[in-house]
Amino acid sequence: MAPPSYASRLPPAPDEPARGDTDSPSPVSSAARLIARVRAILADKSESRLAQLVAGKVFLVRVASALLALVSQVLLARFMGAYEFGIYIYVWTWVLMIGALSDMGLSSAARRFIPEYTELKAFDHLRGFIAGSRWLAFGIASAIGAVGAVGVWLLQDVINHYTVIPLYLACLTIPIYGLVQTQAGIAQSYDWPNLALMPFYIWRQLAITVAMGAAWLFGAPTDAVTAMIVAVATTWLVTLGQLVMLERRLKRKVEPGPKTYEPKTWLATSLPIFVVEGFYLLLTYVDILMLEQMRSPQDVAVYYAGARLLAIVAFVYFAIAGATTHKFTQYYVAGDKERLATFFKETTRWTFWPSLAICAVILAFGYPLLGLFGPNFGEGYVVMFILAVGMLARAAVGPAERLLNMLGDRKQCASIYALAFAINLALCLVLIPRLGIEGAAISTSTALVVESIMLYVTAKRRLGFHVFIVGSSKRSP
């Protein structure tokens, strides 16, 4: 007979029944174990746990933003009607695309320079970047806004007449957009997700909805021009408020002292990131822009409604990327390649499985949610299923392009996004005239699948990282 094992000779734990005791654990012991588990989670101060908590906060803000945006877009569609709403969506898409690029990649560069300067204890460079990057971004964005206004003036006889005034107003939003982008990058580098995201994604949307609701209630115009005036005013106000709050926090975090400004170094790093983000945004918004050229404003509104409902899936990706990108730089600068590989594998799991679950829930209730926008918006239901394929493909490789960017493979990222954009544009030109909004969705989803495959291959070949959701977390030798 085999001797009893060491584990069998141990006395029972205080809150566990003895071996052979067939009675169920008491409610008191179950509660004690639950409390102990919660305490262990709260006591976990590891960087992985911190990244999860920050990503969770980012995701909650983006989810709240998505829910608020859903309510806001439904109300705006009701206030404005499908035609004016479609015009507003078209113009605001230009704002989102150009505004997101107006900082020339400095917001993403903040996640590179702030942890690097902090790790190297180059505090004069750190102070210089925190102050100088914001002024640089605001100046660049102001120049872009001015060029945009001149472009609208030169092309006003060519573009649709009903978009001219809203496009002029959109140009007034661009300068402050460059500042809000850079401030968000700085705040996220210090793990302040609420300060980074809430002003633009929560307070601005809430203010627009309230203002347009007041206009509708009191009989004032609720057309695209009015909506853009409100959007310009609210964007400036919330960004200036964010500036004040960020300054207060930075004074407690960074000691005052001399500043070293290196704009050439900053731009040398940020411009390749800008190219990558530029192609990414073109890839993201080309479907709506091409629809506006080939279909009616009503079709744009229906497509946008379907894509907007599904956008909450992408928020998981952006939450994880925003919370972890600066950690990639930190581990890389410290030379901890194994930790970097393991940490990235964790981020891939954090990205994919929640994305899959949320996608299933949204698709299950998508049709009645589309009905909230008004009659005929249910035509966007098929669009949601098509777009879901591409979004899950992107989630399956985690924030791979952020990893490549932070580790210096920016040219490869730019090439990948350029090819994906070209595929999307070419397919839109072919499929939208034939299939309408479904053609736009097929084009975008196909481009996202191709992009994800190329990111996986590039990361495997150049870094030795396995970035797919299924597979080993080990680095290749």
HELIX and SHEET records of a PDB file:
HELIX    1   1 TYR A    6  ARG A    9  1                                   4    
HELIX    2   2 PRO A   27  ALA A   43  1                                  17    
HELIX    3   3 GLU A   47  LEU A  101  1                                  55    
HELIX    4   4 LEU A  106  GLU A  119  1                                  14    
HELIX    5   5 PHE A  123  LEU A  155  1                                  33    
HELIX    6   6 HIS A  161  THR A  163  5                                   3    
HELIX    7   7 VAL A  164  SER A  189  1                                  26    
HELIX    8   8 PRO A  193  MET A  198  1                                   6    
HELIX    9   9 PRO A  199  TRP A  203  3                                   5    
HELIX   10  10 ARG A  204  LEU A  217  1                                  14    
HELIX   11  11 ALA A  224  LYS A  253  1                                  30    
HELIX   12  12 PRO A  263  MET A  294  1                                  32    
HELIX   13  13 PRO A  297  ALA A  334  1                                  38    
HELIX   14  14 LYS A  337  ALA A  364  1                                  28    
HELIX   15  15 GLY A  366  GLY A  371  1                                   6    
HELIX   16  16 PHE A  377  GLY A  380  5                                   4    
HELIX   17  17 TYR A  381  ALA A  395  1                                  15    
HELIX   18  18 ALA A  400  MET A  406  1                                   7    
HELIX   19  19 ARG A  410  LEU A  435  1                                  26    
HELIX   20  20 ILE A  437  ARG A  462  1                                  26    
END                                                                             
